[in-house]
């Protein structure tokens, strides 16, 4: 796994949703920043628990084709409309976790 994960935030039905393209995790917020922060916290937790043998539960899988397609559309086409309704970003794991992702 690389030292970053691809993510995007988009407006859906009156709220903002953040999605990770490499791991099947998502989060919701009232603003794009709130959704992104919630997803970043979920990804932090995922990274910490990924290599922890005592962590219970199944690891999230890879998201479906539809999510990856929406990510690439946003990446290639840029922001949609005004104010923007979708944007991409790279989640960077905290430095102490990068070794665990390799």
C-alpha positions in Angstrom: 0.0 0.0 0.0 1.4 3.5 -0.8 2.0 6.3 1.7 -1.2 8.0 0.5 -4.8 7.0 -0.3 -6.9 8.6 -3.0 -10.1 10.3 -1.8 -12.8 12.7 -3.0 -15.5 14.8 -1.4 -18.8 15.5 -3.2 -22.1 17.1 -2.4 -25.0 14.7 -2.3 -28.6 15.4 -1.4 -28.0 18.4 0.9 -24.9 17.1 2.7 -21.2 16.4 1.9 -19.8 12.9 1.6 -16.1 12.0 1.5 -15.0 8.7 0.0 -11.8 6.8 -0.2 -11.1 5.1 -3.5 -8.5 2.6 -2.3 -10.3 1.4 0.9 -14.1 1.0 1.2 -14.5 3.8 3.8 -16.7 6.9 3.6 -17.9 9.8 5.9 -20.6 12.5 5.9 -20.5 16.1 7.1 -22.4 19.4 6.9 -19.4 21.0 5.0 -16.8 19.6 2.7 -14.2 20.1 5.5 -16.3 18.3 8.1 -16.7 15.3 5.7 -13.0 15.3 4.9 -12.0 15.5 8.6 -14.4 12.6 9.4 -13.0 10.5 6.6 -9.4 11.3 7.6 -10.2 10.2 11.2 -11.6 6.9 9.8 -8.6 6.4 7.7 -6.3 7.1 10.7 -8.1 4.4 12.6 -8.0 2.0 9.6 -4.2 2.6 9.3 -3.6 2.0 13.1 -5.8 -1.1 13.2 -4.6 -2.6 9.9 -1.6 -4.3 11.3 -2.9 -4.8 14.8 -3.6 -8.5 15.3 -5.8 -7.7 18.4 -8.2 -5.5 16.3 -11.5 -7.2 16.0 -13.7 -7.2 12.8 -13.1 -7.5 9.1 -11.0 -5.1 7.2 -12.9 -2.9 4.7 -12.5 -4.1 1.1 -11.9 -2.3 -2.1 -14.7 0.0 -3.2 -16.7 -0.7 -6.3 -16.2 0.5 -9.9 -18.8 3.3 -9.6 -16.8 5.0 -6.8 -13.5 4.7 -8.7 -15.2 6.1 -11.9 -16.6 9.1 -9.9 -13.1 9.8 -8.5 -11.5 9.7 -12.0 -14.2 11.9 -13.4 -13.6 14.5 -10.7 -9.8 14.2 -11.1 -10.0 14.6 -14.9 -12.8 17.2 -15.2 -12.0 19.2 -12.1 -14.7 21.0 -10.0 -18.2 20.8 -11.2 -20.4 23.9 -11.1 -20.3 26.8 -8.7 -19.8 26.4 -5.9 -17.9 23.3 -6.6 -19.7 20.0 -5.9 -16.7 17.6 -6.0 -13.0 17.6 -5.4 -10.2 15.1 -5.0 -7.4 14.9 -2.4 -4.8 12.5 -1.2 -4.9 11.3 2.3 -1.4 11.1 3.7 -0.9 8.6 6.6 0.9 10.1 9.6 4.6 9.4 9.4 4.6 6.8 12.1 2.1 4.8 10.1 3.8 4.9 6.7 6.0 1.9 7.5 2.9 -0.1 8.3 1.4 0.7 4.9 4.4 -0.5 2.9 
